[in-house]
Amino acid sequence: MSRIGKAPIPIPAGVTVTISDGKVVTVKGPKGELKQKIDPDLTLEVEGAEAVVKRPTDQKRHRAVHGLYRSLIHNMVIGVSDGFTKEMELVGVGYRAANTGQLLELTLGYSHPVMFAIPDEVKVEAVMEKGKNPRVILQSIDKQLIGQIAAKIRAFRKPEPYKGKGIRFVGEEIRRKAGKTAAK
């Protein structure tokens, strides 16, 4: 039984959820509009201030996609009403971040700066404060896209377990390892 799939999706004021013939769910809100194609077997019923995703049978495939599409639609509703934010910090001596428009320039200890073009759907901001690690702040209404962009940025220099240097999410715990011990 999918507990996630059975839960109704609360729709806040100012957000509209519609479904078209081709099983495309459109969610409009104050921050924008998102579309998602759903499985043709599932049905979406919007009643009042909540939406419910229903499946026709208890087949394994229907149970598998029931919770998935409910979560995707719920993330769309949250995205167009509140939006999503990811904060990343650059830990390391000489690590810097700067952005000019949608181009993020990272200095990560390589012989060259890393340039990364961010899609227009994601807002990027690089914050450099004295005495603190540089931070990159990403904001978007699409949770999947912002997670993918954050993962690509993190892949430029993953946190390493000995000194903890690299790009990490703010508040992320890095498991540290003990280094070599000196011999006599």
Secondary structure, DSSP 8 states (H G I E B T S, - for coil): --HHHHS-EE--TT-EEEE-TTSEEEEEETTEEEEEE--TT-EEEEETTEEEEE-SS--HHHHHHHHHHHHHHHHHHHHHHT-EEEEEEEESTT-EEEEETTEEEEE-SSSS-EEEE--TTSEEEEE--TTS--EEEEEES-HHHHHHHHHHHHHTS---TTT--EEEETT-------------
